[in-house]
Amino acid sequence: MHAPTSTAGAPGADASSQNGYLIGLTGGIGSGKSSVAAEFARLGAGLVDADAIARELTAPGGAAMPALQREFGPGVAAADGALDRAAMRALVFSDPAAKRRLEALLHPMIRAEGERRVARLVADGKPYVVIEVPLLVETGAWRERVARVLVVDCPPEIQVARVMARSGLSADEVRGILAHQASRAERLAAAADVIDNGGDFAQMQQQVHRLHARYLHFAAP
């Protein structure tokens, strides 16, 4: 089992001090990063969920939907006006150019709203903010902004089992999603800190508590 790891010092601390100390939390699908993020929030950290912002932008009446329909056609919208995620997933998995167009449209909107939410949390006095970004390693959009990258890691077979249990997708479908994300090795190479989430909740919680204390120290004026 990986222990939480850390590079020396607090990379990015000076750059983040005026706009809040920001931790970029990431991990593959099914790694349990949302549970980790929720535990940080329970301990008093600010939390911004980039995936939740994306869902809001692509909900019925969402700010991104008109542009998505102009770019990809009306077929990417479900009957209720929200993004048809299955249709879009099939499109971007089969067409790398479509994936790049989608990211070019959505990522700046997600980033702008994320920055607004970070600023509000800093103004509210949160000691540091965790930004949960599933594709942080793949896109690099937040890499220059965060002080540290925290990777939630677990064996791929556990990821597959977790996603199947919650989504109804087949093992092959889940593995297809994993194949389009950064590899486990790529994420670990980018990490300043790692939480091993292949065990039980108590083990994850202990690791979060240790890192919380470390981040409070790094974020202190």
HELIX and SHEET records of a PDB file:
HELIX    1   1 ALA A   13  SER A   16  1                                   4    
HELIX    2   2 LYS A   33  ARG A   42  1                                  10    
HELIX    3   3 ALA A   50  LEU A   57  1                                   8    
HELIX    4   4 MET A   65  PHE A   72  1                                   8    
HELIX    5   5 PRO A   74  VAL A   76  5                                   3    
HELIX    6   6 ARG A   85  SER A   94  1                                  10    
HELIX    7   7 PRO A   96  ALA A  123  1                                  28    
HELIX    8   8 LEU A  136  THR A  139  1                                   4    
HELIX    9   9 PRO A  156  SER A  167  1                                  12    
HELIX   10  10 ALA A  171  ALA A  179  1                                   9    
HELIX   11  11 ARG A  184  ALA A  190  1                                   7    
HELIX   12  12 PHE A  201  ALA A  219  1                                  19    
SHEET    1   A 5 GLY A  46  ASP A  49  0                                        
SHEET    2   A 5 VAL A 129  GLU A 132  1                                        
SHEET    3   A 5 LEU A  22  THR A  26  1                                        
SHEET    4   A 5 ARG A 148  ASP A 153  1                                        
SHEET    5   A 5 ASP A 193  ASP A 196  1                                        
END                                                                             
